[in-house]
């Protein structure tokens, strides 16, 4: 590539404040192994140590023109059973909590016993102008469904709402603590709450059930992030039209990521919502995969032009960059923002 532009996290902060950044700004949740290796070049390492992995991510994101890198912050997770079957992921298999006894017996993790020190140790290696964005180990609904199973979660909210509420509280309170702990570190510039909520047609739970069981914990997550002086970004897939007002007005997320043409193209989402919440990414993943590089570039340029005057937009895919995305198409997209040549 010809050059690397100087990072400046303030550009993304302007986007999240629904303002126009000083230059076209990129946003992505995560890339993929081959891209990390290609972009980081000599910095690539297979060292699993947290600081080494953060340095790799920072090198790769910086080379691509981002002002940040996304990291987990710690190894917090909620162990469940096997969910994979013949190459697919089941939303019902692998349940480990089925009743009050299994809930009480579950080995609930304690975020306060986990190691967040890498968020301090990385500071000497943080490129000038860059910050970290800390994500979660999945979200409130995702983790509950992993522990209970999707269909069982739906039944439980009706048949045993007390137990359902306790499970959501056990997961949600630990995620709140995760963001509180991550927010203590100066290297962190923003945080992502990543929790997929919808199918293509509707949310996975009814809006009323989301408001009863899921949203109270997201409200506390956003408050914890805001209390730390950071913007809160929601990454959530699916058709969330019936709960967008909740996301904006009740939960008070600063930015929303994940858009799909078959649900609502990002152009429409921007026109409809950008004055109320920042719109992040949105160049449909299927479009990026199936189109020519020039088609990807032209749509990306058009989206940047659409948002140039009023701001509140950062360019990226509708979801993430898995390894089946043609690299030439990905580079055509980000090149529309950076003006850099990534062909070498």
CORFENLIN-V165568 format. One record per pair of residues at least 12 apart in sequence whose ideal C-beta (glycine too) atoms are under 8 Angstrom apart, sorted by the first residue. I is the first residue (numbers start at 0). J is the second residue. D is the distance in whole Angstrom. If there is no record, write none. Layout:
I J D
I J D
This chain:
0 62 7
0 339 6
0 340 6
0 341 5
0 342 7
0 343 6
1 339 6
1 340 5
1 343 8
2 339 6
3 61 6
3 62 6
3 64 7
3 339 8
4 22 8
4 64 6
4 337 6
4 339 7
5 127 8
5 128 6
6 61 6
6 65 7
6 66 5
6 67 8
6 126 6
6 127 7
6 128 4
6 129 4
7 21 7
7 66 6
7 128 5
8 66 5
8 67 6
8 128 6
8 129 6
8 130 4
8 188 5
9 21 7
9 66 8
10 22 6
10 24 4
10 66 6
11 24 6
11 26 7
11 66 5
11 67 6
11 188 8
11 189 7
11 313 6
12 188 7
12 189 8
12 230 7
13 310 7
14 26 8
14 254 7
14 277 5
14 279 7
14 310 6
14 311 6
14 312 6
14 313 5
15 189 7
15 230 4
15 232 7
15 253 5
15 254 5
15 277 5
16 230 8
16 253 8
16 277 8
17 273 7
17 274 7
17 275 8
17 276 7
17 277 6
17 310 6
17 311 4
18 310 5
18 311 7
19 306 8
19 307 7
19 308 7
19 309 7
19 310 3
19 311 8
20 310 6
20 313 8
23 303 5
23 314 6
23 335 7
23 336 4
23 337 7
24 66 7
24 313 5
24 314 7
24 336 7
25 63 7
25 64 6
25 65 5
25 66 8
25 313 6
25 314 5
25 315 6
25 333 6
25 336 5
25 337 7
26 65 8
26 256 7
26 279 4
26 280 5
26 313 4
26 314 7
26 315 4
27 65 7
27 69 8
27 280 7
27 315 4
27 316 7
27 319 7
27 320 6
28 69 6
28 134 7
28 191 7
28 193 7
28 234 6
28 256 6
28 257 8
28 280 8
28 318 7
28 319 5
29 69 6
29 319 5
29 320 7
30 59 7
30 60 8
30 63 8
30 319 8
30 320 5
31 320 6
31 321 6
31 322 4
31 324 8
32 322 7
33 322 6
33 326 7
34 59 7
34 63 8
34 320 6
34 322 8
34 326 7
34 329 7
35 55 6
35 56 7
35 59 4
37 326 7
38 58 7
38 59 4
38 60 8
38 62 4
38 63 5
39 55 5
39 58 4
39 59 4
39 62 7
40 58 7
40 62 7
42 54 7
42 55 6
42 58 4
42 59 8
43 55 6
43 58 8
49 114 8
49 117 4
49 120 8
50 117 5
50 120 5
50 121 6
50 124 7
52 70 8
53 68 7
53 70 6
53 117 6
53 121 5
53 124 8
53 131 7
54 121 7
54 124 5
56 68 4
56 69 7
56 70 6
57 121 8
57 124 7
57 125 7
57 126 6
57 129 6
57 131 8
60 129 8
61 126 5
61 129 6
63 333 6
63 337 8
63 341 8
64 333 6
64 336 7
64 337 4
64 339 6
66 128 7
66 129 6
66 130 7
67 129 6
67 130 5
67 131 6
67 132 5
67 188 6
67 189 7
68 129 7
68 131 6
68 132 7
69 131 8
69 132 5
69 133 8
69 134 6
69 191 7
70 118 8
70 131 5
70 132 7
70 133 6
70 134 7
71 133 7
71 134 6
71 136 7
72 115 6
72 117 8
72 118 6
72 133 4
72 134 8
72 177 7
72 180 8
72 181 4
72 187 8
73 110 7
73 113 4
73 114 6
73 115 5
73 177 7
73 180 7
73 181 8
74 113 6
74 114 7
75 108 6
75 110 6
75 113 6
75 135 8
75 136 5
75 173 7
75 177 5
76 108 7
76 136 5
76 137 8
77 108 7
77 136 7
77 137 7
77 142 5
77 145 7
77 146 6
77 170 6
77 173 8
78 95 8
78 106 7
79 93 5
79 94 7
79 95 5
79 145 4
79 146 5
80 92 7
80 93 3
80 94 7
80 95 5
81 93 5
82 145 7
90 144 6
90 148 7
90 149 4
90 150 8
91 148 5
91 149 6
91 150 5
91 151 7
92 148 7
93 145 7
93 148 7
94 146 7
94 147 6
94 148 4
94 151 6
95 146 6
96 146 5
96 147 5
96 166 6
97 147 8
97 151 7
98 162 7
99 162 6
102 162 6
102 165 7
102 166 6
102 169 8
105 146 7
105 169 8
107 169 6
107 173 7
108 173 6
109 173 8
110 173 6
110 176 4
110 177 5
110 180 6
111 176 7
111 180 7
113 180 8
115 180 5
115 181 6
115 183 8
115 184 7
118 131 7
118 133 7
118 181 7
118 184 4
118 186 5
118 187 6
119 184 6
119 185 8
119 186 7
121 186 6
122 185 7
122 186 5
125 186 6
130 186 7
130 187 7
130 188 3
130 189 7
131 186 5
131 187 5
131 188 7
132 187 7
132 188 6
132 189 5
132 190 7
132 191 6
132 232 7
133 178 7
133 181 4
133 187 5
133 190 5
133 191 7
134 190 7
134 191 4
134 192 8
134 193 5
134 234 8
135 174 6
135 177 6
135 178 7
135 191 7
135 192 6
135 193 6
135 194 7
136 174 8
136 177 7
137 193 7
137 194 7
138 174 7
138 192 6
138 193 6
138 194 2
138 195 7
138 217 8
138 235 8
139 167 6
139 170 6
139 171 5
139 174 6
139 194 6
139 213 5
139 216 5
139 217 6
139 220 8
140 194 5
140 195 7
140 196 6
140 203 7
140 204 7
140 209 8
140 213 5
141 193 8
141 194 5
141 195 6
142 170 5
142 174 8
143 166 6
143 167 6
143 170 5
144 203 8
146 166 7
146 170 7
147 166 6
149 203 7
152 204 8
153 204 7
156 204 7
156 208 5
156 211 8
156 212 6
160 211 8
163 212 6
164 211 8
164 212 6
167 212 5
167 213 7
167 216 6
168 216 7
170 216 8
171 215 7
171 216 3
171 217 8
171 219 7
171 220 8
172 216 7
172 219 8
174 192 8
174 216 7
174 220 6
175 216 7
175 219 5
175 220 6
175 223 5
178 190 6
178 192 8
178 220 6
178 223 5
178 224 5
178 227 7
179 223 5
179 226 8
179 227 7
181 227 8
182 223 7
182 224 6
182 226 7
182 227 3
182 228 8
182 229 6
183 227 7
187 227 8
187 229 6
188 229 7
189 224 8
189 229 5
189 230 5
189 231 8
189 232 6
190 224 5
190 227 8
190 229 6
190 230 8
190 231 6
190 232 7
191 232 5
191 233 8
191 234 5
191 256 8
192 217 6
192 220 5
192 221 7
192 224 8
192 231 6
192 232 7
192 233 6
192 234 7
192 252 8
193 234 4
193 235 8
194 213 8
194 217 7
194 233 7
194 234 7
194 235 6
195 235 6
195 236 4
195 237 6
195 257 8
196 209 7
196 213 7
196 235 5
196 236 7
196 237 5
196 239 6
196 242 8
197 235 7
197 236 6
197 237 2
197 238 5
197 239 5
198 237 6
198 238 7
199 237 7
199 238 6
199 259 7
199 261 6
199 262 6
200 238 6
201 237 8
201 238 6
201 241 7
202 237 7
202 238 7
202 239 6
202 241 7
202 242 6
203 237 7
206 241 5
206 242 5
206 245 8
209 242 6
209 245 7
210 245 7
214 245 6
214 249 7
214 250 6
217 233 8
217 250 5
218 249 7
218 250 5
218 251 8
221 250 5
221 251 5
221 252 6
225 251 7
230 253 4
230 254 7
231 251 8
231 252 5
231 253 5
231 254 8
232 252 7
232 253 7
232 254 4
232 255 8
232 256 6
232 279 7
233 246 6
233 250 8
233 252 4
233 254 7
233 255 5
233 256 7
234 256 4
234 257 6
235 255 7
235 256 8
235 257 6
236 257 5
236 259 7
236 318 7
237 257 8
237 262 7
238 262 5
238 263 8
240 262 8
240 263 7
243 272 7
246 276 7
247 272 7
247 275 5
247 276 5
248 275 8
252 276 6
253 276 7
253 277 6
254 276 6
254 277 4
254 278 7
254 279 5
255 272 7
255 276 5
255 277 7
255 278 7
255 279 7
256 279 4
256 280 5
256 315 8
257 280 7
257 317 6
257 318 5
258 278 8
258 280 7
258 281 4
258 283 7
258 317 5
259 283 6
259 284 8
259 285 8
259 317 5
259 318 8
260 283 4
260 285 7
260 286 6
260 317 8
264 281 8
264 283 7
265 278 7
265 280 7
265 281 3
265 282 7
265 283 7
265 302 7
265 317 7
266 301 8
266 302 7
266 305 7
268 281 7
269 281 7
269 302 8
269 305 6
269 306 6
269 311 8
269 312 6
273 306 7
273 309 7
273 311 4
273 312 6
274 309 7
274 311 7
276 311 8
277 311 5
277 312 7
277 313 7
278 306 8
278 311 6
278 312 5
278 313 8
279 312 8
279 313 5
279 315 7
280 313 7
280 314 7
280 315 3
280 316 6
280 317 6
280 318 7
281 302 7
281 315 7
281 316 8
281 317 5
282 295 7
282 298 6
282 299 6
282 302 7
282 314 7
282 315 7
282 316 5
282 317 6
282 332 6
283 316 8
283 317 5
284 316 5
284 317 5
284 318 5
284 319 8
284 321 8
284 324 7
286 298 7
286 317 8
287 316 6
287 317 8
287 324 6
287 328 5
287 329 7
287 332 6
288 323 7
288 324 6
288 325 7
288 328 7
290 328 7
291 328 8
292 325 8
292 327 5
292 328 5
292 330 8
292 331 4
293 331 7
295 328 5
295 331 5
295 332 5
296 331 4
296 332 7
296 334 7
296 335 5
299 314 6
299 331 7
299 332 5
299 335 4
299 336 7
300 335 5
302 314 6
303 335 6
303 336 6
314 332 7
314 333 7
314 335 7
314 336 5
315 332 8
316 329 8
316 332 7
330 342 7
